[in-house]
Amino acid sequence: MRLVYNRINKAGSTFVLSTLDALSKTNHFKLDNHGDFGPSKSVLAQQLGSLQNDAVYVNHAAFLNGTASDLIWINVVREPIPRWSSLFYYAVDVSLRGERAATELATRAKDTRCGCAGLEFYECIEMRHHHNCSLKVPSQITSFCEHGEACSRELATARVHASYRLVGLTEELEMTLKVLEKMLPRFFRGVTDISTKGSPRATSLGNKLTNTSLIGAIPDRTRKLIKEHAVNYKDEQLFYEDTKRLFWHQACEQRVLPYSPLP
């Protein structure tokens, strides 16, 4: 049995990776974590083809059709607007991204009309709307398509249903791990006994260079602007909602939901 986690950025993957690292020691499997993000189709095929038995492959990678039958795919998705906000701050987090963040800061500063330099996420959305700049939600759909494939919400949803053992939810990470423990005990046995206190977060809450802070709720007006004007919001949100329904259906099937007797 071999597991593939083609992780989505800013959807709890740092937490899931740290959990897998701890479980690899107690459950005695190999954690094959890759830093060559976004491998080509041929490279991904080679990497998965050489994955040994009782191993977990982790990478920010696309889906790959036609893999061996003993390869089990999992993933985790997040509600699209909060994920976009998290990505917005992560892109300029110099403490984590170094020169790449500095380059992004310079790019934002250079674009005085749509760049959003030094702005909070909600301010950026307001400004971009005011200046008639494009709004596009960072896609999760594409993680369920192959490189070069004509990707669509319908195709990605079909993949979630047919090709993934489980796609969990960032908003329900504890429940996601409980379901995975039931479905895949070889890798996730004992996960509910692992302490999540002090679990890593990938993005700093404050940024001294931009004087911005990843704290507080996203205003309703910001959400409304995105829903009405982001060109791909509807598809991304419908994909998330369908995946969410499937997740809760699977959680019920695995009987991991707490029992609430009728009054």
Phi, psi and omega in degrees: 000133179227144186242139177239122176242092179274077192303145177257132182290145181059037176227032178085012187288333176296319178294314181296320179297316179295327177292316177298323178299316178294319181291330180298332180279321181277328182258000171058057170233164182270129175261114183255083184266122185255142177255359178273073188301146177064048180297152177295168180300318181290320179293317179298318178299319179294317181296316180288326179295330181264002180294126183284166178294152182056049179223154178240121177267128179232129177192154167283091188223161175281176174283159176224122178284157170073023179281167183300151185293340181271003175273122181251127183261138172223163175197177177220134178242164184228152176304130194300319185289312175301325177295318178300317179300315180297318177297322181301317180281323181298323184301333182245022178275094185296328181297335180255323190250354174057233184297329178296321177292321178297321177296318178296320177300316180295322179296316179296318181294326182291327181268088185288343182272317187232004190283333175068027180297130177072011182258153169287164182302313183295326177293322178298314180298317178300313183295315181297321177295316181298323182268010180058035175278155181291147175237123180218124180290130175304129192278138166258337181305319185296339179290347182252015176237158176281159171301132177082359181275150174286089188281144178209164176299319182297318179294315181298319179296318178299322179295317179303317183287323189259332191244352182247135175293320177202138166241110183273186184237134176301322181290346181227053183295320179298316179292323177303315180292325177296318179294318179297324178296323178288317185282322187228066183298334179305322183257327189250009178303130179083007183295329181287349178269352180278130179289135177259006179292134180072018180297147187291144169243144190274341184240135179292146181287332180232152180228110183291333181287323182259351184056039178243165185216129178275062183225142176099161181283154175282124183302150179300323180297321179297314178301319181295318179298317180294314181299324185272336190235342178289128191295333184244012184302314185302312181297315181295320180290318178296321176299314179298315183295320178295317179296322178296317178299317179297319179302312182292327174299315180292323178298321177294317179300323181277356177057047178255357177282141179296141181279127177241104182296146178293144179295000000 
